[in-house]
Amino acid sequence: MAIQEIASEDDIKKLISDDTKLIIIDCYANWCKPCKILGKKLIELNDAFRKKYRDLFIIAKLNVDDEKLTNFVNINNISSLPTVLYIRGDTVIDKTVGCDIIDIVEKINGYIKQ
């Protein structure tokens, strides 16, 4: 499964409706250079983790500059980029701020195994 692009609040509701999966949301902006670096790394991680965990997770991207998503950005206090949110059900269980790929890998491994 490819990384999904979140375009609306409805997209978020659909993603989090399945509480059996870990939802990983990459919050980015087009002007953010570290976001572009992380975006490429997440594509690689998605492919690698797909072999290991199959369909136990979904990675999605959310452009923080999209006005339709401002409410989600504000509710989750996203003020630094990139920010990666880890969601199970309708609850944000953790976040990674910055381009810390080691932290992201550790959190994905940990939360999928729970």
C-alpha positions as CSV (number, residue, x, y, z in Angstrom):
1,M,0.0,0.0,0.0
2,A,1.4,3.4,-1.0
3,I,1.6,6.3,1.4
4,Q,-1.8,8.1,1.4
5,E,-2.3,11.8,1.0
6,I,-4.8,13.4,3.5
7,A,-6.9,16.0,1.8
8,S,-9.7,16.6,4.3
9,E,-10.9,16.0,7.8
10,D,-13.1,13.2,6.3
11,D,-9.9,11.4,5.2
12,I,-8.6,11.5,8.7
13,K,-11.9,10.1,10.1
14,K,-11.7,7.2,7.6
15,L,-8.1,6.5,8.5
16,I,-8.7,6.4,12.3
17,S,-11.9,4.4,12.0
18,D,-9.9,1.1,12.0
19,D,-8.5,0.9,15.5
20,T,-6.7,-2.4,14.6
21,K,-4.0,-0.5,12.7
22,L,-1.3,1.9,13.7
23,I,-1.8,5.2,11.8
24,I,1.3,7.2,11.1
25,I,0.8,10.7,9.9
26,D,3.7,12.7,8.4
27,C,2.8,16.3,8.9
28,Y,4.8,18.4,6.4
29,A,5.0,21.6,4.4
30,N,6.2,21.9,0.8
31,W,8.7,24.6,1.7
32,C,10.2,22.5,4.5
33,K,13.5,20.9,3.4
34,P,13.7,18.4,6.3
35,C,10.1,17.4,5.5
36,K,11.2,16.5,2.0
37,I,14.1,14.4,3.3
38,L,11.8,12.6,5.8
39,G,9.2,12.0,3.1
40,K,11.7,10.1,1.0
41,K,12.8,8.1,4.1
42,L,9.2,7.2,4.9
43,I,8.6,5.8,1.4
44,E,11.6,3.5,2.0
45,L,10.3,2.6,5.5
46,N,6.8,1.9,4.1
47,D,8.2,-0.6,1.7
48,A,10.4,-2.3,4.3
49,F,7.8,-2.4,7.0
50,R,5.1,-3.6,4.5
51,K,7.1,-6.8,4.1
52,K,7.5,-7.3,7.9
53,Y,4.1,-6.1,9.2
54,R,1.8,-6.4,6.1
55,D,-1.3,-4.4,6.7
56,L,-0.9,-3.6,10.4
57,F,-0.2,0.1,9.7
58,I,-0.9,2.9,7.4
59,I,1.4,5.8,6.6
60,A,-0.3,9.0,5.5
61,K,0.9,12.6,4.7
62,L,-0.8,15.8,5.8
63,N,0.2,19.2,4.4
64,V,0.0,21.6,7.4
65,D,-0.5,24.5,5.0
66,D,-3.8,23.1,3.6
67,E,-6.5,25.3,5.1
68,K,-9.0,22.4,5.2
69,L,-6.7,20.7,7.8
70,T,-6.0,23.7,10.0
71,N,-8.3,22.4,12.8
72,F,-6.5,19.0,12.9
73,V,-3.1,20.8,13.0
74,N,-4.2,23.2,15.8
75,I,-5.8,20.4,17.9
76,N,-2.6,18.4,17.7
77,N,-0.3,21.4,18.5
78,I,1.8,20.9,15.4
79,S,4.1,23.8,15.5
80,S,7.4,22.3,14.3
81,L,8.1,20.4,11.1
82,P,8.3,17.7,10.3
83,T,6.1,16.1,12.9
84,V,5.1,12.5,12.8
85,L,1.9,11.4,14.7
86,Y,1.2,7.9,15.8
87,I,-2.5,7.2,16.2
88,R,-4.4,4.2,17.3
89,G,-8.2,4.5,17.1
90,D,-8.9,8.2,17.6
91,T,-6.0,8.8,20.1
92,V,-2.6,10.3,19.3
93,I,-0.4,8.0,21.3
94,D,2.9,9.6,20.5
95,K,4.8,12.0,18.2
96,T,8.2,12.5,16.7
97,V,9.3,16.1,16.0
98,G,12.1,16.5,13.5
99,C,13.7,14.2,11.0
100,D,14.7,11.5,13.6
101,I,14.4,8.4,11.5
102,I,15.8,6.1,14.3
103,D,13.1,7.3,16.7
104,I,10.4,6.8,14.0
105,V,11.6,3.2,13.3
106,E,11.7,2.4,17.1
107,K,8.2,3.8,17.6
108,I,6.7,2.0,14.7
109,N,8.2,-1.3,15.8
110,G,7.1,-0.8,19.4
111,Y,3.5,0.3,18.6
112,I,2.8,-2.3,16.0
113,K,4.0,-5.1,18.4
114,Q,1.6,-3.9,21.1
